[in-house]
Amino acid sequence: MSFKRLDPEDFVVSSDSITSTLWSNNVPILNSFFTSSVQEAGSSGNFYLSVYQTASNLSTAEIQLDIVYCDYLGSGSEFYNNIVPGYSPTRTMYGQYRSLILEDETQNFIFGSSANSGYNSCGVLVSSSTSIFGDRFWALSIERARYKESLFPGSCNLTLTGPGGAAGTTIKITDNSNDITVTPFIGATRAYQLVSGSNGSGISLNSGYTQTSGSYGILFPDLGIIMLNPYALSESIGLTPNLTYNTPGFNNRAVYNALVAGNSFGLNSQETITSDYIFVRARNSEFNYSENPSFISGSTGEVIYSSFINNPQVYMTTIGLYNDITDLLAVAKMSRPLIKDFTKEALVRVKLDF
């Protein structure tokens, strides 16, 4: 066994972005949506509605996403206590999403701007006078087990059909990641406006917004959240939440029905794979002898065959990576033995993914 200290230039770090399908069974587009009556009728049903990719079956059904209706003033659900008006599950969920995304309980959401102003090519809001205050919204929270590192911007293609399913009440929504050159942030997370269009582009540059209600929502790829603007959906397809206080609004079910009628939800997953490349160089004068018993005499420590003294031949099969105190950290096996003598040099590239 021979050791050689690696030099700094022997290390190269590379990062590659890998995309893959998001939904269960590697389905690129989710066309079937199911719910569980047990979950909806249970205590969690007051807060969110889970959506499955197949009919409820404990052996095959997997949660794909949760639908959550959030309201700043607590409408659309029953109060926790009738003597404390306004405090309800919808208000609680609004606060949770605000704390998660904005990281500030004094801030509120803004849904882009109307088509009259819009974002410029750098993703900067040109005029905020027509921005929509997000005092209520629906959130599609993608199940964490469905994606790896984040959602893939540009792959969001969501079709929603309003109540009744009549012609003209269907909208196809995507994020505007391909229409901007600088990634926008809300709080500390990336945030893309949802517009009418497909594959990360509005129907034309900087358009796809509603006339008076701003964008259709916001995509937060790093959090796995798609936020829908009820004002825009009401204006476009007549999908309006029930704003009654202290009574079940069934607003989560309303978006679920729009998903079922739309029958198409495309979305991909993304992750960054960091690879550490290590170049191991065996020069002509190095690694030509072996401590194998077939090469060196165990009793005298001499080379058994005299022909190997001046013209040794060995086969490289394994490379071990050690730290400064000779702890073995990683092992690389070659696909085939590599012959080595004084007339040959070897360069082996070791790749570590993490």
N, C-alpha and C positions, 0 to 999 in steps of 0.2 A: 504494500500500500504506500502510495506517495502523496504528499500534500503540496499545494501551491497556493500562495495568497493571491486573491483576485484584486485587480486594480480598479479604481473608480470607473475608468472608461469601459470596463467589461460589463457594466450594468446599463440597461436601457429600459425605461418604463413607457408603456404604451396603453392607451385607453381606447376601447371600441364600444360603440353603442349597438346593442342587439335588440331587435324588436321581435315580438312573438304574439300569437293570438291570446286573447284575454279570457274569453268565456270558457266554461267547462267543455271537455271533450274537444278542445282545440277548434272550436267553432268561431270563425271570424265575425260573423253577424248573428246576433241573437234574434230569432224570429218567433220563439215560443216563450210565453210568460205565464207563470203560475204563482199562486199564493197559497198560504196555509190558513185555513179557517181557524185552526187552533191558535196560531200565533196572532192573527188579527183580533180574535176575541179575547186574548189574554191581556195581561197588564201591559206588555210591551206594545200591543196594538194601539194604545193611546198615543204612542210616540213615533212609531215608524211601522212601515209595512214591508216585509221581506218578499223579494221576488226570486222565484226558482226557475231553472231552465227546463224542468220536467214536472209532470204531475206529482203531487206529494207522495213520495215513497222513501222511507228512511234509508233504503240501501242505495238509491241512485240520485235523489234530489239534493242539489247543492244550492246554497244561497248565491245569487249573482250580484244583487244590489239591494239596498234598502231605500225606500221612498220616505222622505221626511218633509212635513209641512211646518214651516217656522213663521211665527208672527210676532212682531215687536210688541203688540198690545195684547196678545193672548187670545185672539179670536179663533174660531174654528175648532174649538174643543171645550170640554167641560172644565170648570174651575176645580182646583183642588179642594177649595173650601168656599162655599157660597158667601160667607161673610168677608172674604178677601177677594174682591173682584179683580179680574185681569190676570191672575196667576194661574196658569194652565200649562199642559204639556207643550203646546205650540210656543208659548213664551219661553219655557225652559230650553227647548231645542234651539230657539233663536239665540239665546245667550250662550249656549254651548258652541255653536258654530262661530259666533262672533269672537269668543275667547280663543278658539282653535285657529282661526284664520287671521283675524285682525290683531289678536294679542292685546287688545285694549277694549275694555268694557264701555268706554265712552265714545267709540267710533261706530259708524254704521256703514253698511254696504252701499255701493253706487253701481248701478247697471249701465255702464258705458254712456253713450250719448245717442241722440236721435240721428237719423240720416241727414238732418239739416246741418249738423256740425261734423260729428264723427272723429275718428282717430286719424292722424297723419301716418305716413309710411314708417315712422319711428315708434309707433304705438303710443304717441302722446296725444292726450285729449286737447283738441284745438279750442273748443269752447265748452265750458262746464255748465252753461246756463240751462241746457236742456237735459242734463244728466238726471237719471231717475233714482230717487232715494229708495233703497232696498229695505223698506220696513216690513216686508213679508216676502217669502220665496219658498220654492220647493227645492230640496236637495236630493240628488241621486248619489248616494254614497256607495261606491263600488266595494264589494266584499274584498277585504285585504288579501285573502288567499288567492284571489283571481289574478292579481298582477304582481310583478316582481319588485321593481324599484319605483316605477311611476307609470302613469298613463302616457301614451305616445301622442303628443300634439300633432294635429293634422289627420289623425285616424278617426276622430269622432264624427260619426254620421248618424244622427238621431232623427227618426221620423215620428212625429206626433200628429194624431188626428183628433180634432175637437169633438164635442158631443154631437151625436147624430151621424157623424161620418159622411156628411153630404159633400158634394164636390166643392172644392175651394176651401175646405176646412182642414187641410193637411199641410204641415210645414216640415221642411227638411232643414235641420240645424247642424252646424259644424262650428269649430273654433276658428279664429282668424289668425292662426299662427303663421300661415304662409303669406299673409297680407302685410306683415310688419317686419321690420329689420332689426329692431331692438326688443329683447324680451321684456315685457312689462311685469311688474311685481305689485302685489297687494300684501302689505305686511312683509313677511320674509319669504313668501312663496310665489312662484310663478303663477300668473293669472291671465288667461286669454278670454276675450269677449266671445260670446256665442252669437253667430249671425246666420242669416239664411244663406245656404250654400252647401258645399260638399268638399270633403278632403282638405280641410284647413283653409279654404278660400271662400270669401263671400261671393255673391252672385256677380259682383264686379268689384274692383279695387275700392276699399274703404266704404263699401255699402253692404247691404244685408241687414241693416238695422231697421227697426220699425219707424214709422213716421213721427210718433209722439211719445213712445214708451221706452226708448233706449234699446239696448241689446236684448237678446233673448236669454241672457244669463252669463255665467262665468264658468270657465273650466279651470280647475286647480289640479294640474296633472300630478304634482308631488304629493298631494293629499288624497287623491283618488275621489275627488268630489266634483260633481257637475251641479251647479246652482242654476235654477230656472227662474226667470222673471215672470211672475203671474200677470203683470200689467201688459207685457208684450204678448204673452200667449192669449190673453183675453182679447187684445186688439186684433190678433191675426187669425186665431182659430176658435175663438169663443170659449176657451178653457179658463173659467173663472172660479177662484176658490170661494167657499162658503165662509162669509165673514161674521156669521152669527156668533154671539157670545154665549158662553155657558151652555152649549149644546154640541153634540158630535157633528163635525162639519164634513166628515168622510172625504177630506181633501186628498189624503194619500191615495185613496181608491180612485179619485178622479184622474190623477196622473197615471195610475196603473191602467185604467181603461184607455187612456190616450196612447200608452205604449202598445197595448194589445191591438188596438185599431190601426196604429201605424205600422206594426208588424216588421220593424227593422231597426236594429240598434247595433251599429258597427263601432268597434273600439279595440285598440291594440295595447299591448303592454310594452314597456321599454326598460332596459337596464344597461348600465355601463360596466363592462368587464375590464378590469385593470390587469394587465399582464406585465410581469417583470421578466425581461429577457436577460439571461446571463450567458456571456460568451466565454467558454472554457477553451483555452488554447494549450495544446501540447506540442511544444517545439521539438525539433529533430533530436535534441540532446536530452530530452526529458521523457520520463515514464517508459523507459526501455527495458527495465528489469522488473522482476516480480518476486514477491515473498512466498509464492505458492510452493508447497513441498515438492512439486514436480520440477521446480526450477532451482531451488536452493536446498542444499543438504541441511536437514534438521539438526544433525549432530555437529558438523563442522562450520556451517554457515557459508560454505563455498558453493560456487556455481557447479551444478552436477556435470553438465556437458561443456567441455572446453570450447566448443565452437560458439557457445553463447556468451563467452567472455568478451570478445571483441565484436561479435556480430549477433547480438541477442534479438529475439523476436517474441513479442508478447501480443496478447489480444485484449483490447479495451472493451469491457462489457457494461461497466457501471460507473456513474459519476456521483459522488456524495458531496453535499454542501455542508460545511461545518462552520461553527462560530469560532471565536478566538480561543475558547477553552476546549476545543475539539468535540463539542456536542454535535451529533449528527442532526441536521435540521431538515434535509430533504434528500431524496434519492431519485436519480434519473437513470432509467434503463434504456440502453440502446436497442434499436430494432434488430440489429445483428452485430456480432463481434467485429471490432475494427482492428486490423493488424497494425502494429507499431514497431518501428526499428529506427536506426540512426539516419536512414534515408527518407523518412516520412515525417510529416507534421500533420496535426489534426486540429480542426476547429469545430467545436460542438456547441450548438445553441440550445440552451435549456430554457424552457418557458414555464413560468409559474403563474397560474391564474388565481386571483383572489378578489 
